[in-house]
Amino acid sequence: MSVGLTPSDERTVGAPSIDRGDALRWPPRLWVALFIFSGVILLDGLDMSMIAVAIPEIQAEFGISAATAQWLVSAYILAFGGFLLLGGRCADLFGRRRVLVAGLGVFAVVSLFGMVTNDPVLLIVSRFIKGMTAGFTGPAAMSLLTTTFPEGPHRNKAFGIFNLFEASGYSSGLIVGGLLAALDWRYIFVLPAPIAVLLMIAALRFLPKDPPRTERLRPDIAGAVTLVAGTLLFVFTIASTADVGWMSLRTIGGFALSALFLVAFVAIERRVKEPLIRLGIFRNRSLVAANVSAALLYGGAMGFQFLIALYLQNLNGWTPLHMALVLLPAGLMVVILGPKLGALMNRFGVNRVLMVGLVAFVPCYLLMLRIGPTPDLWTVLLPAALLWGIGFALSISALMVTGTNGVADEEQGLAAGLLNSSLQVGGACGLAVVTATIMPGTTLSMLYPGVFVILAFAVLTLLAQLLNRRG
């Protein structure tokens, strides 16, 4: 059984059944499809946040440094960001449903592997593989959404729900991860597996099959290899600066080699018949600004979460659950605002909603400059969490809308891959820069430089959007 469409239907799945009037009513089968797409992004948020609150527990069990422990997060984000563009393009070429189902199956298997390993290196490797599979499932789900719901009020509403699931997964992952880590951190590797299996079964049952393709596919292998190699090496080099320093030969060589890979990628894309990334897509100013802002926003957000974990757990001895409860208001704000985002963007405009969301991060990070030897729950931590939630709730959905508007259906997978890649690569780079800035980070004074870094990210995010609006 599918959502009611066949390969002979229009290319925009479900669009023929959407009432384009003001009522924004959708038939049940479109709601089912949207919940599947949203469940995939919920799984990504859940998996990422659960590991974040368990890092101090894993660090203590294996006796590894904070620089090594951050790879449990960075490995996932690194692979996620490195493979998103390839994943998005594969979804466009080989079928979005097909790529989604295959990725979910691999995700489930690797989750169980992480539960049984006793080697921290293998644990990090399993996180890398999971991030790689998410690099295929994420853009497949998002491009299914953008080709299902037409540009305008319908897509705005759909993205509000989609990002509500993402934030709910992230915020619930903090709580669930805290509870599971208090019992045994290995349980956090078990939970994603059955969720991935259920989503895979639902996609097979309720999503229409990919339409058959008669033309011969010629994937851009050379472009994929050079892009993935350049992206991974760039982020790995930044993440390694905490151990080897910014001016070491290894760091300089890593940046130089990654630049060569990316230059080679651009040269390949200019001459191949079917490029991995059609470079002309970057003529869309709104898309470019959305990607720059997404990278900076997520870089600051991942750094903020890492600083909170070090401050509360390492320096003050709080449990993962207590930390999760501190950040719970952020998740609640997203849950409250998420269902209203479509209406807010339709009434006030996407750009206004986006700017309000981005502004909220500035006072949030300014509050972190007031952290002291004893955590101040009521005037520092909880207000910061509320502002963080407001910022995420308003800005992420608006960025997704502005980054996909004006893009043709056949390139929606690419646009989705670009946006998600910017988020994840920006998150990995931001976390790496913050980690390098605060190392060894065992005293309160060593955390303040990291706060200045995330504050700079917030200001630059605003600047990117202001420049776009003036252009």
Secondary structure, DSSP 8 states (H G I E B T S, - for coil): --SS--TTS-SSTTGGG---STT----HHHHHHHHHHHHHHHHHHHHHHHHHHHHHHHHHHHT--HHHHTHHHHHHHHHHHHHHHHHHHHHHHH-HHHHHHHHHHHHHHHHHHHHH---HHHHHHHHHHHHHHHHHHHHHHHHHHHHHS-TTHHHHHHHHHHHHHHHHHHHHHHHHHHHHHHH-TTHHHHTHHHHHHHHHHHHHHHS-------S-----HHHHHHHHHHHHHHHHHHHHHHHH-TTSHHHHHHHHHHHHHHHHHHHHHHH-SS-SS-GGGGG-HHHHHHHHHHHHHHHHHHHHHHHHHIIIIIIT---HHHHHHHHHHHHHHHHHHGGGHHHHHHHH-HHHHHHHHHHHHHHHHHHGGG--SS--IIIIIHHHHHHHHHHHHHHHHHHHHHHHTT--GGGHHHHHHHHHHHHHHHHHHHHHHHHHHHTT--SGGGTHHHHHHHHHHHHHHHHHHHHHHH-
